[in-house]
Amino acid sequence: MNKIFKKDIDTLPFIYKELYSPFNDKGIPNSLPFELQIDDVIGLLKQKPNDMVKINLEKAYRQGSIVGGVITDDSENIKYANDFIEFFLDSIERNLLKDMNILEIGSGTGLLLSQIKNYCHNVIGVEPGAHCLKAKEKYNVNVIHDFFPTNHIKGKFDVIIMSIVLEHFENPSSFLNLLSKYLNSDGLIILSVPDVEPFILSGDISMLFHEHYSYFTNKSLNNLIIKSGYRICNKSKSSYGGLLYRSISIEQKLELSEEDYKIAYKESNDFFVKSKEKLDSLKSFLNKIVEDDLSLGVYVPSRFLNILFTSKIEIKKLRFFDDNPEIKNKFYAGFDIKIENKVDLIKEPTDIVLIFSHSFGKIIRDNIINNLPNQTKIIVWEELFSNKELEKL
């Protein structure tokens, strides 16, 4: 592994859920060490393992990590499940599906597993978070409350599903190797991971979370799969939420090319230069807001916290907004700013509204723009991370 980046960022907020006070629960620190490195074998950008982080991640997972809310049938997040199901069905022969044995790792509330159960009755899930405890009652699926691997799961499966899970493992290659022991010889692993390529290319440190050990681009994900002894059977990008989808099967004969490694390594390495440059320009932008005594409202504030924390700039007229009703009036650890919603923003507009979402920024802008005064400046992610646009602000 190549150790780099520590001189620029060595600590970040430890965010795993929205809170009723600006402090993490059960003695979990508000911030923890964070260091990045590049995997010398596949070129993947990774968080360097840290014992203190590992201990607190386990505590957070047992409580139930739910930044931005969980996936339920009555939340906006159900669109993630619906989109994944489309890829799932596109990857499997429908006439064989009903007799398959399917395991889901990281089942959350059990919603996705319940949708799969509509096509196949032999399903089981594993989830360390407490929000799985009502899965049987609410969705009529069996979700084991434990970390994987667990003694409660034995035998082999035709399909193993992981939706937004693989990035959480310290060593994703070792984990994929482990899964081969639970997979039938002709079985499939169907997975999704966040696509961080736009953030890497723009140098956006908002993508960094302690929960995520791996930061996958299209190329580095493919490299991981091949190096771990699998072949790619189906792949696509999600139509909702900025994810990469893969369906993979066991294949030990494939070799990772030097060119594929170099491309992924260059993507990761360039991030360090770009992120420093972008952070400097964002600091200038935030300092200008302070100097001009402007009020700033931030939509999707969880993605803004790393920049706010790292810049060490105190913005007195700063407010957080999100229209997820589950997090209304809550806080993020280390930030004494209560989360408001669209109604609050309309009642008391800010001078600038910064929408910190790559996937949903334009949708949020279109939803609020006609309700705000003309003098309110709305900035979406693409504008903020365009040097030309940033100079105009």
C-alpha positions in Angstrom: 0.0 0.0 0.0 1.1 3.6 -0.7 0.5 5.9 2.2 -0.4 9.4 1.1 -2.6 12.3 1.9 -2.2 12.3 5.7 -0.6 15.8 5.6 -3.8 17.3 4.2 -6.5 15.3 6.0 -5.9 13.3 9.1 -9.3 13.6 10.9 -12.9 13.7 9.7 -16.3 13.9 11.4 -17.6 10.4 12.4 -21.1 10.5 10.9 -23.2 7.3 11.0 -26.7 8.7 11.7 -28.6 11.9 12.5 -28.9 12.6 16.2 -31.2 14.4 18.7 -28.1 16.4 19.9 -24.8 17.4 18.3 -23.0 14.5 20.0 -22.6 10.8 19.0 -24.3 8.3 21.2 -22.7 5.8 23.7 -19.3 7.4 23.9 -18.6 7.3 20.2 -16.3 10.3 19.3 -17.6 13.1 17.1 -14.5 12.8 14.9 -11.9 10.1 14.2 -8.6 9.6 12.3 -8.9 9.2 8.6 -6.2 8.4 6.1 -6.3 7.4 2.4 -4.0 5.1 0.5 -4.0 3.4 -2.9 -4.1 -0.4 -3.4 -0.9 -1.3 -5.2 -2.5 -4.3 -6.9 -5.7 -2.9 -8.4 -5.3 0.8 -8.1 -8.3 1.2 -5.7 -8.6 4.3 -3.5 -9.0 3.1 0.1 -9.2 4.2 3.7 -6.3 3.0 5.7 -7.4 0.7 8.5 -7.3 2.1 12.0 -8.1 0.2 15.2 -9.9 3.2 16.8 -12.1 3.6 13.7 -12.8 -0.2 13.6 -13.9 -0.3 17.2 -16.3 2.6 16.8 -17.6 1.4 13.4 -18.7 -1.9 15.1 -20.6 0.1 17.8 -22.2 2.2 15.0 -23.2 -0.8 13.0 -24.8 -2.5 16.0 -26.9 0.6 16.7 -27.8 0.8 13.0 -26.0 3.1 10.6 -28.7 5.1 8.9 -27.3 8.3 7.5 -30.0 9.8 5.3 -32.6 7.4 6.5 -33.2 3.7 5.9 -34.9 2.0 2.9 -38.6 1.4 3.7 -41.7 1.1 1.5 -42.9 4.5 2.7 -39.7 6.5 2.1 -38.1 8.1 -1.0 -35.2 5.6 -0.6 -37.4 2.8 -1.9 -36.3 4.0 -5.4 -32.9 2.5 -4.6 -34.5 -0.9 -4.0 -36.7 -0.7 -7.1 -33.8 0.2 -9.3 -31.7 -2.7 -7.9 -34.5 -5.2 -8.5 -34.5 -4.3 -12.2 -30.8 -5.1 -12.5 -31.3 -8.2 -10.4 -34.0 -9.5 -12.7 -32.0 -8.6 -15.8 -29.1 -10.8 -14.4 -31.0 -14.0 -13.8 -33.0 -16.5 -15.9 -36.5 -15.9 -14.7 -37.6 -19.5 -15.2 -35.0 -20.7 -12.7 -35.5 -18.0 -10.2 -38.4 -19.4 -8.2 -36.3 -22.5 -7.0 -33.2 -20.6 -6.1 -31.7 -20.1 -2.6 -30.8 -16.5 -2.1 -28.8 -14.8 0.6 -28.7 -11.0 1.2 -25.8 -9.5 3.2 -26.6 -6.2 4.7 -30.4 -6.5 4.6 -31.2 -3.3 6.5 -35.0 -3.2 7.2 -35.6 -6.3 5.0 -37.4 -4.3 2.2 -35.2 -5.4 -0.7 -35.3 -9.0 0.5 -39.1 -8.9 0.6 -39.2 -7.7 -3.0 -36.9 -10.5 -4.1 -39.2 -12.9 -2.2 -41.9 -12.0 -4.7 -39.9 -14.0 -7.2 -38.2 -16.6 -5.0 -39.4 -17.9 -1.7 -36.1 -19.3 -0.4 -34.5 -16.1 0.9 -32.6 -15.2 4.0 -30.7 -12.1 5.1 -28.0 -10.9 7.6 -27.9 -7.5 9.1 -25.9 -6.2 12.2 -28.1 -3.1 12.7 -31.0 -3.2 15.1 -33.3 -1.8 12.4 -33.6 -5.4 11.0 -35.4 -6.6 14.1 -38.9 -5.9 12.7 -38.2 -7.4 9.2 -40.2 -10.5 10.0 -43.1 -8.6 11.3 -43.2 -5.9 8.7 -42.0 -7.7 5.5 -42.3 -11.4 6.4 -38.7 -12.2 5.7 -36.1 -13.9 7.9 -33.2 -11.5 8.6 -30.5 -12.7 11.1 -29.4 -10.0 13.5 -25.6 -10.5 13.3 -22.4 -9.7 11.3 -21.5 -11.8 8.4 -20.1 -14.5 8.5 -22.3 -15.9 11.2 -22.8 -19.5 12.5 -26.5 -19.0 11.6 -25.7 -19.2 7.9 -24.6 -22.5 6.5 -24.6 -24.2 3.2 -24.4 -22.7 -0.3 -26.5 -20.3 -2.3 -27.5 -19.8 -5.9 -27.4 -16.0 -5.5 -25.7 -13.7 -2.9 -26.9 -10.1 -2.9 -25.1 -7.1 -1.5 -26.7 -3.7 -2.1 -24.4 -0.8 -1.1 -22.4 -3.1 1.2 -19.0 -4.1 -0.3 -17.5 -0.6 0.2 -17.9 -1.1 4.0 -15.4 -4.0 4.2 -11.8 -3.4 5.1 -10.5 -5.9 2.6 -13.1 -6.3 -0.2 -11.0 -8.9 -2.1 -10.7 -11.2 0.9 -14.4 -10.8 1.5 -15.2 -11.8 -2.1 -12.9 -14.8 -1.7 -14.8 -15.7 1.5 -18.2 -15.5 -0.4 -17.0 -18.1 -2.9 -17.3 -20.7 -0.1 -21.0 -19.8 0.2 -21.7 -19.8 -3.5 -22.7 -22.7 -5.7 -20.3 -23.3 -8.6 -22.7 -21.8 -11.1 -24.0 -19.2 -8.7 -24.0 -15.4 -8.9 -23.1 -12.5 -6.7 -25.2 -9.4 -7.5 -23.9 -6.2 -6.0 -24.1 -2.4 -6.0 -21.5 0.1 -4.8 -21.5 3.9 -4.8 -19.9 5.3 -8.0 -17.4 7.8 -6.8 -15.8 8.6 -10.2 -17.4 12.1 -10.4 -16.1 12.9 -7.0 -12.6 11.6 -7.7 -12.4 13.5 -11.0 -13.5 16.7 -9.3 -11.5 16.3 -6.1 -14.5 16.3 -3.8 -13.7 15.1 -0.3 -17.5 15.0 0.5 -17.4 11.3 -0.6 -15.2 10.3 2.3 -16.9 8.5 5.2 -15.3 6.3 7.9 -17.9 3.6 7.0 -16.5 3.3 3.5 -13.1 1.6 3.2 -13.2 1.5 -0.6 -14.0 4.2 -3.1 -14.9 2.5 -6.4 -14.8 3.8 -9.9 -15.9 1.7 -12.9 -12.4 0.6 -13.6 -11.2 -0.1 -10.0 -14.4 -2.2 -9.3 -13.7 -4.3 -12.4 -10.1 -4.7 -11.3 -11.2 -5.9 -7.8 -13.6 -8.5 -9.3 -11.1 -10.0 -11.7 -8.3 -10.0 -9.1 -10.6 -11.7 -6.6 -11.3 -14.7 -8.9 -14.6 -13.7 -10.6 -15.8 -12.7 -14.0 -18.3 -10.0 -14.8 -21.6 -11.5 -16.2 -23.6 -8.3 -16.3 -22.9 -4.6 -15.5 -24.5 -1.2 -15.6 -24.9 2.1 -13.8 -28.0 2.7 -11.8 -30.7 5.0 -13.2 -31.2 6.3 -9.6 -28.7 7.4 -7.0 -25.3 7.1 -8.6 -24.4 3.4 -8.2 -22.4 0.8 -10.1 -24.1 -2.6 -10.6 -22.3 -5.9 -11.2 -23.4 -9.5 -11.5 -20.4 -11.8 -11.1 -19.5 -15.5 -11.1 -16.5 -17.6 -10.0 -13.8 -17.6 -12.6 -10.1 -18.2 -11.6 -8.5 -18.0 -15.0 -8.8 -14.2 -15.7 -5.7 -12.0 -15.4 -5.7 -8.3 -14.6 -4.0 -6.3 -17.3 -1.2 -3.8 -16.5 -3.1 -1.1 -18.4 -6.3 -1.6 -16.3 -4.2 -1.2 -13.2 -2.5 1.9 -14.4 -5.8 3.6 -15.3 -7.3 2.9 -11.9 -4.1 4.0 -10.1 -4.0 7.3 -12.0 -7.6 8.0 -11.1 -6.9 7.5 -7.5 -3.5 9.3 -7.5 -5.0 12.4 -9.3 -7.6 12.7 -6.5 -5.0 13.8 -4.0 -3.8 16.8 -6.1 -7.3 17.7 -7.2 -8.8 17.5 -3.7 -6.2 19.9 -2.3 -6.8 22.4 -5.1 -10.5 22.2 -4.7 -10.5 22.5 -1.0 -8.4 25.6 -1.3 -10.9 27.2 -3.7 -13.8 26.2 -1.5 -12.1 27.8 1.5 -11.9 31.0 -0.5 -15.6 30.8 -1.4 -16.6 30.2 2.2 -14.3 33.0 3.5 -16.0 35.4 1.0 -19.4 34.4 2.4 -18.2 35.3 5.9 -16.6 38.5 4.8 -19.8 39.6 3.0 -21.9 38.6 6.1 -24.1 36.4 3.9 -26.3 33.6 5.2 -25.7 30.1 3.7 -28.2 27.3 3.6 -26.9 23.8 2.7 -29.1 21.1 1.3 -28.0 17.5 1.8 -25.6 18.8 4.6 -24.1 15.3 5.4 -22.1 15.7 2.2 -20.9 19.2 3.2 -19.5 18.3 6.7 -16.1 17.2 5.6 -15.4 20.5 3.8 -16.8 22.5 6.7 -14.8 20.5 9.3 -11.5 20.6 7.3 -11.7 24.3 6.3 -12.0 25.3 10.0 -14.1 28.3 8.9 -16.8 29.5 11.2 -19.9 30.6 9.3 -22.2 32.3 11.7 -25.2 32.4 9.4 -25.2 28.7 8.4 -28.3 26.5 8.2 -28.8 22.9 7.2 -31.8 21.7 5.1 -33.1 18.3 4.0 -36.6 17.2 3.1 -36.3 13.7 4.5 -38.9 13.8 7.3 -37.0 11.2 9.4 -34.2 13.7 10.1 -36.1 16.9 10.6 -34.9 18.8 13.7 -31.9 16.4 14.2 -28.2 17.1 14.3 -24.9 15.8 12.9 -22.2 14.9 15.5 -20.0 17.9 16.1 -22.3 20.5 14.4 -24.7 22.4 16.5 -27.0 23.2 13.6 -30.5 21.7 13.6 -31.7 20.2 10.3 -34.6 22.2 8.8 -36.7 21.5 5.7 -38.1 23.3 2.6 -40.9 24.9 4.5 -38.4 26.5 6.9 -36.3 27.8 4.0 -39.3 29.4 2.3 -40.3 31.1 5.5 -36.9 32.5 6.1 -34.7 32.3 2.9 -30.9 32.4 3.0 -28.8 34.6 0.7 -27.2 31.5 -0.8 -28.5 27.9 -1.0 -25.8 25.3 -1.7 -27.2 22.0 -2.9 -24.5 19.4 -2.1 -25.7 16.4 -4.1 -24.3 15.2 -7.3 -27.2 12.8 -8.0 -30.2 14.9 -7.0 -29.0 18.5 -7.0 -30.9 19.6 -10.1 -34.1 17.9 -8.8 -33.8 19.7 -5.5 -33.1 23.0 -7.2 -36.2 22.7 -9.4 -38.3 21.8 -6.4 -37.4 25.0 -4.4 -36.4 27.6 -7.0 -40.0 29.0 -7.6 -40.5 29.4 -3.9 -37.5 31.6 -3.1 -36.9 35.3 -3.8 -34.9 36.2 -6.9 -32.0 37.5 -4.9 -31.4 34.1 -3.4 -28.4 32.5 -5.2 -28.9 28.7 -5.7 -25.7 26.7 -6.4 -25.7 23.0 -7.4 -22.9 20.6 -7.1 -21.8 20.8 -10.7 -21.4 24.6 -10.4 -19.5 24.4 -7.1 -17.0 22.0 -8.6 -16.5 23.9 -11.8 -13.6 26.3 -11.4 -15.0 28.6 -13.9 -18.4 28.8 -12.2 -16.8 29.1 -8.7 -14.9 32.2 -9.8 -18.3 33.9 -10.6 -19.7 33.3 -7.2 
